[in-house]
């Protein structure tokens, strides 16, 4: 079943943010979490689902994505924290395993 949605990923609480749109959230999250596609999320370790919004159509999802991408960073943080103040990985509630913490450059 396809469900258009816009989603926000974070590397960690208050970390690097990524906003995307998809019609298959679980499939897209798996791509991000396995770094299946080279790009921003794999480069910066942005894998934690911190917010998502279902939309009626893909056109609405794309418009919302564009709107959110234009927002100031603090507005995005406020939006996330309005429903997810602890930056919990929402993908776990969707049946995906938790994201492993990022390792520092020295391996610790």
VMD Tcl script that draws the C-alpha trace (Angstrom):
set ca {
  {0.00 0.00 0.00}
  {1.36 3.39 -0.95}
  {0.95 6.30 1.44}
  {2.55 9.61 0.46}
  {4.35 11.24 3.35}
  {7.03 13.73 4.26}
  {9.56 12.72 6.89}
  {12.39 14.17 8.94}
  {15.50 12.21 9.87}
  {18.16 13.25 12.38}
  {21.67 12.02 13.08}
  {21.02 12.41 16.83}
  {18.96 14.71 19.06}
  {19.50 18.27 17.77}
  {21.86 16.86 15.14}
  {21.96 17.03 11.38}
  {18.49 17.01 9.80}
  {17.22 15.62 6.52}
  {13.75 16.15 5.06}
  {12.41 13.79 2.41}
  {9.25 12.61 0.71}
  {8.17 9.10 -0.25}
  {5.18 6.89 -0.92}
  {6.81 3.92 0.88}
  {8.15 5.09 4.24}
  {9.40 1.69 5.48}
  {11.21 0.96 2.22}
  {12.76 4.41 2.13}
  {13.88 4.17 5.75}
  {15.58 0.86 4.99}
  {17.46 2.54 2.14}
  {18.63 5.29 4.49}
  {19.53 2.94 7.35}
  {21.56 0.59 5.17}
  {23.19 3.47 3.27}
  {21.98 1.79 0.09}
  {22.23 5.08 -1.78}
  {25.28 7.28 -1.54}
  {24.41 10.81 -0.52}
  {23.69 13.18 2.31}
  {22.15 10.74 4.80}
  {24.89 8.14 4.38}
  {27.64 10.78 4.48}
  {26.38 12.33 7.74}
  {24.82 9.28 9.42}
  {21.30 10.68 9.35}
  {19.14 7.62 10.06}
  {16.82 8.38 13.02}
  {13.16 9.00 12.05}
  {12.04 11.86 14.29}
  {8.87 13.02 12.49}
  {6.63 12.04 9.61}
  {3.37 13.33 8.21}
  {1.00 11.33 6.02}
  {-0.50 13.22 3.09}
  {-3.47 12.51 0.84}
  {-1.49 12.86 -2.38}
  {2.12 12.86 -3.48}
  {1.66 16.43 -4.70}
  {0.68 17.51 -1.16}
  {3.67 15.65 0.28}
  {6.06 17.35 -2.15}
  {4.61 20.78 -1.36}
  {4.97 20.14 2.38}
  {8.55 18.92 1.90}
  {9.43 22.11 0.02}
  {7.78 24.20 2.71}
  {9.70 22.50 5.52}
  {13.01 22.76 3.67}
  {12.55 26.54 3.50}
  {12.01 26.81 7.27}
  {14.71 28.03 9.65}
  {16.44 25.26 11.56}
  {14.89 26.29 14.89}
  {11.38 26.08 13.39}
  {12.15 22.51 12.31}
  {13.44 21.64 15.78}
  {10.33 23.16 17.35}
  {8.14 21.10 15.00}
  {9.97 17.88 15.91}
  {9.89 18.61 19.63}
  {6.19 19.53 19.60}
  {5.37 15.82 19.22}
  {8.69 14.09 19.88}
  {10.50 16.08 22.62}
  {13.00 13.28 23.32}
  {13.86 12.73 19.64}
  {12.82 9.08 19.89}
  {13.42 7.00 16.76}
  {9.85 6.60 15.51}
  {10.89 3.87 13.05}
  {11.06 1.40 15.94}
  {7.27 1.75 16.37}
  {6.95 0.97 12.65}
  {8.76 -2.36 13.13}
  {12.34 -1.41 12.26}
  {15.27 -2.14 14.58}
  {16.80 0.76 16.52}
  {19.58 2.77 14.94}
  {23.01 2.06 16.37}
  {24.72 5.07 17.96}
  {27.28 6.82 15.80}
  {30.92 5.97 16.46}
  {33.39 8.79 16.92}
  {36.34 9.08 14.55}
  {38.61 7.29 17.04}
  {36.28 4.26 17.16}
  {34.89 4.96 20.65}
}
mol new
graphics top color blue
foreach p $ca { graphics top sphere $p radius 0.5 }
foreach p [lrange $ca 0 end-1] q [lrange $ca 1 end] { graphics top cylinder $p $q radius 0.2 }
display resetview
